[in-house]
């Protein structure tokens, strides 16, 4: 069985019936949306989604930094006067 990665869960029918009540019940937590008792989607609060996107961007930037650090031997040393 697939793991549910949210403190709250609801069926698609519940979501369709009264989405506002579902959001209020979850009190800002992520909600797993289930179809035939299997998670098919996660309803994530906007603030939490924005934090996830920031972390993903930081991770991607970190990968670029690491790649460029590995290419450091290709760098040409210059002074400010050379510029």
N, C-alpha and C positions, 0 to 999 in steps of 0.2 A: 504494500500500500504506500502511496505517495505521502510524504511528510507535509503537514500544514505549517507554514512558517509565519503564523500570525496569531495573536492572542484571541481574536474573534473570527468567527466564520458565519456565513449566511449563504443560503441558496440563491440562485439567480432569480427565482420567483419572489423571494423576500426583497431582493434589491429592487425589482420592478414594482412591487406593491407599494413600498414606502421607503424610498432611499433616505429621506431626511431622518426618519425615526432610526434607521440603521446606523447612520452616521452619529446621531446623538447617543445611541446606546454604546457605541465603541469609544466615545469620549476621546477622539483624536488618535486612536490606535489604528494600526493596519487591520484590514478586514480581508480574509480569504473568501473569495466568491467560489462556491462549489457548484458543480454540475454532476449529478449522479454520485455525490459524496467524494468527488475528486476536485482538487483546486484547479480552476481554469483561469483565474485572474486574481490579482490583489488590488484592493482599493487602498491607496496610500494617501494620507493627508498631504496637502500641497507643501507645507513647511518641511515635512520629512522628505518628500520627493526632491525639493530644492537642495536639501543637505546632501542627499545621495548624489545628485548631479555635480555638486561642488567637489565631493570626494572623488568621484570618477574623473573629473577634470584634473584634480591634483595628482591622481594616480597616473594619468596619461602624460602630464607634464613631467612627473618624476621619471617615467620611462625615457622621455626625450633627453632629460638631463643625464641619465645613466649612459645612454647611447653616445652622447656627445663627449662625456668624460672618457669613454673608451677610445674616442678618436683624438684625444688630446695630443697624442704624439704627432699628429698631422698639422698642428697649429704652428703658425709662424710668429715668433716673438718680435714685437715692435715697441718703440717708445712713443711718447706723446709727440715728440719732435718729428718723428717719422710721419706722423699723420698730418 
